[in-house]
């Protein structure tokens, strides 16, 4: 009569060894996976910022060609609002353009950026008096930001740990597109939109004011 082979299970020591190996592998893989996810999300934010930048510039070029804008340039003001999510201009005493909310909504629709359409994301933009885009700062609502800077031609992405001053310094501008008379100036005493100042206010590392 043949003897039945006894089935041998794992010993406690063997189970512990397997768990230790799995823990080591997880410790090695998680940082790499986290880095990959971070890179992928930043790439997505850059793409969305580019889409938004193109939409803002298109709508602002249309506005610049209008009679309404020509009349606005004759007003004595250094800043005026071209579009606003809430329909309210950034300064109280500026001569108000019409259809601020409609123009904002047109930009959002044209950009096809999902977070803006859903209302989970936000942005602000700055142009000069010729409606040439200088800045777009976009928050995707998922912990990442995109920044377009015309001065250096870059579109950069940051995590919320790398960019900390969006709401703190630019809360009055969020949801608005603003035309600034001195937006082209490189003099920090004349314009608040010099790259060193904006990046410093946003909290980006390496842009400390002297």
C-alpha positions as CSV (number, residue, x, y, z in Angstrom):
1,X,0.0,0.0,0.0
2,X,1.5,3.4,-1.1
3,X,2.1,5.9,1.6
4,X,0.4,9.2,1.3
5,X,2.7,12.2,1.0
6,X,2.2,14.6,3.8
7,X,1.5,18.2,2.9
8,X,3.9,20.6,4.5
9,X,2.7,24.2,5.1
10,X,4.8,27.3,5.7
11,X,6.5,27.7,9.0
12,X,6.2,30.9,11.0
13,X,9.8,31.8,10.2
14,X,9.2,31.3,6.5
15,X,6.1,33.6,6.6
16,X,8.1,36.2,8.4
17,X,10.9,36.1,5.8
18,X,8.3,36.5,3.0
19,X,6.7,39.5,4.7
20,X,10.1,41.1,5.3
21,X,10.9,40.7,1.6
22,X,7.6,42.2,0.6
23,X,8.2,45.1,2.9
24,X,11.6,45.7,1.4
25,X,10.2,45.6,-2.1
26,X,7.4,48.0,-1.2
27,X,9.9,50.4,0.4
28,X,11.9,50.4,-2.8
29,X,9.0,50.7,-5.2
30,X,6.7,53.2,-3.5
31,X,9.1,56.2,-3.8
32,X,9.7,55.4,-7.5
33,X,5.9,55.1,-8.0
34,X,5.3,58.3,-6.2
35,X,7.8,60.1,-8.3
36,X,6.2,58.7,-11.5
37,X,2.8,59.8,-10.4
38,X,4.1,63.3,-9.5
39,X,5.8,63.6,-12.9
40,X,2.6,62.5,-14.7
41,X,0.4,65.0,-12.9
42,X,2.9,67.8,-13.6
43,X,2.9,66.9,-17.3
44,X,-0.9,67.1,-17.2
45,X,-0.9,70.5,-15.5
46,X,1.5,71.8,-18.1
47,X,-0.7,70.6,-20.9
48,X,-3.8,72.2,-19.3
49,X,-2.0,75.4,-18.6
50,X,-1.0,75.6,-22.3
51,X,-4.6,75.0,-23.3
52,X,-5.8,77.7,-21.0
53,X,-3.1,80.2,-22.1
54,X,-4.2,79.8,-25.7
55,X,-7.8,80.3,-24.8
56,X,-7.1,83.5,-22.8
57,X,-4.9,84.9,-25.6
58,X,-7.6,84.2,-28.3
59,X,-10.4,85.8,-26.3
60,X,-8.2,88.8,-25.4
61,X,-7.2,89.3,-29.0
62,X,-10.9,89.4,-29.9
63,X,-11.5,92.0,-27.1
64,X,-8.5,94.1,-28.2
65,X,-10.1,94.5,-31.7
66,X,-13.4,95.7,-30.3
67,X,-14.6,99.3,-30.1
68,X,-15.4,98.8,-26.4
69,X,-11.7,98.1,-25.7
70,X,-10.6,101.1,-27.7
71,X,-12.8,103.3,-25.5
72,X,-11.4,101.7,-22.4
73,X,-7.8,102.6,-23.3
74,X,-8.8,106.3,-23.2
75,X,-9.7,105.9,-19.5
76,X,-7.2,107.1,-17.0
77,X,-6.4,103.9,-15.1
78,X,-3.4,101.6,-14.7
79,X,-5.4,98.5,-14.2
80,X,-8.7,97.2,-15.5
81,X,-10.5,93.9,-15.6
82,X,-11.2,92.2,-18.9
83,X,-13.0,89.1,-17.5
84,X,-14.2,87.9,-14.2
85,X,-15.9,84.7,-13.0
86,X,-18.1,86.7,-10.5
87,X,-18.5,89.7,-12.9
88,X,-16.8,92.0,-10.4
89,X,-13.7,94.0,-11.5
90,X,-10.5,93.7,-9.5
91,X,-10.5,97.4,-8.5
92,X,-13.5,99.4,-7.3
93,X,-13.0,102.6,-9.3
94,X,-12.1,101.3,-12.8
95,X,-14.2,101.9,-15.8
96,X,-16.0,98.7,-16.1
97,X,-16.0,96.7,-19.3
98,X,-19.2,94.8,-20.2
99,X,-19.8,91.1,-20.0
100,X,-17.0,90.2,-17.6
101,X,-18.6,86.9,-16.6
102,X,-19.6,86.0,-20.1
103,X,-16.0,86.6,-21.3
104,X,-14.6,84.4,-18.5
105,X,-17.1,81.6,-19.3
106,X,-16.1,81.8,-23.0
107,X,-12.4,81.4,-22.0
108,X,-13.2,78.4,-19.8
109,X,-15.3,76.8,-22.6
110,X,-12.6,77.4,-25.2
111,X,-9.8,76.0,-23.0
112,X,-11.6,72.7,-22.5
113,X,-9.8,72.3,-19.2
114,X,-12.0,69.8,-17.2
115,X,-11.3,71.3,-13.7
116,X,-12.4,74.8,-14.8
117,X,-15.5,73.5,-16.4
118,X,-16.4,71.6,-13.2
119,X,-15.4,74.5,-11.0
120,X,-12.8,72.6,-9.0
121,X,-9.9,74.5,-10.6
122,X,-9.2,78.2,-10.8
123,X,-6.8,80.6,-12.5
124,X,-5.9,84.3,-13.0
125,X,-4.2,85.9,-16.0
126,X,-2.5,89.3,-16.6
127,X,-2.0,91.1,-19.9
128,X,-0.5,94.4,-21.0
129,X,-2.6,97.2,-22.5
130,X,-2.2,95.6,-25.9
131,X,-3.9,92.4,-24.6
132,X,-0.6,90.5,-24.9
133,X,-0.6,87.8,-22.3
134,X,2.1,88.1,-19.6
135,X,1.0,85.6,-16.9
136,X,-1.3,82.7,-16.4
137,X,-1.4,81.0,-13.0
138,X,-3.6,77.9,-12.9
139,X,-4.6,75.7,-10.0
140,X,-6.0,72.3,-11.0
141,X,-7.8,71.5,-7.7
142,X,-5.8,68.3,-7.2
143,X,-2.8,69.8,-5.5
144,X,-0.9,71.1,-8.5
145,X,-0.3,74.5,-10.2
146,X,0.8,75.6,-13.7
147,X,2.5,78.9,-14.4
148,X,2.9,80.6,-17.8
149,X,5.5,83.4,-17.8
150,X,5.8,85.4,-21.1
151,X,9.1,86.9,-20.0
152,X,11.0,83.6,-20.2
153,X,8.5,81.8,-22.4
154,X,8.1,78.9,-19.9
155,X,5.2,76.9,-18.7
156,X,6.1,75.3,-15.4
157,X,4.3,72.9,-13.0
158,X,4.5,72.8,-9.2
159,X,3.0,70.8,-6.4
160,X,1.2,72.6,-3.5
161,X,4.4,72.2,-1.5
162,X,6.4,74.0,-4.1
163,X,4.0,76.8,-4.7
164,X,2.4,78.2,-1.5
165,X,1.4,81.8,-2.2
166,X,-1.4,81.5,-4.8
167,X,-4.3,82.3,-2.4
168,X,-2.2,84.4,0.0
169,X,-0.9,87.0,-2.5
170,X,-3.4,86.8,-5.4
171,X,-6.8,86.1,-3.9
172,X,-8.1,89.4,-5.4
173,X,-7.0,88.3,-8.9
174,X,-8.2,84.6,-8.9
175,X,-11.0,84.1,-11.4
176,X,-10.1,87.2,-13.3
177,X,-8.1,88.4,-16.3
178,X,-6.5,91.8,-15.7
179,X,-4.9,94.3,-18.1
180,X,-2.0,96.2,-16.5
181,X,-0.5,99.3,-18.0
182,X,3.0,98.5,-16.5
183,X,2.9,94.8,-17.1
184,X,5.8,95.1,-19.6
185,X,8.1,96.9,-17.2
186,X,11.2,95.2,-15.9
187,X,11.4,97.7,-13.0
188,X,10.2,96.1,-9.8
189,X,9.4,99.6,-8.4
190,X,7.0,100.3,-11.3
191,X,5.4,96.9,-11.8
192,X,4.3,94.1,-9.5
193,X,4.5,91.6,-12.5
194,X,8.2,91.4,-12.8
195,X,9.1,87.6,-12.7
196,X,11.2,87.9,-9.6
197,X,8.3,89.4,-7.6
198,X,5.6,87.0,-9.0
199,X,7.6,83.9,-8.4
200,X,8.6,85.1,-5.0
201,X,5.0,85.8,-4.0
202,X,4.0,82.4,-5.3
203,X,6.6,80.9,-3.0
204,X,8.7,79.3,-5.7
205,X,12.1,78.3,-4.4
206,X,15.1,80.2,-5.8
207,X,13.3,83.6,-6.3
208,X,14.1,85.4,-3.0
209,X,14.0,89.1,-3.1
210,X,17.2,90.9,-2.2
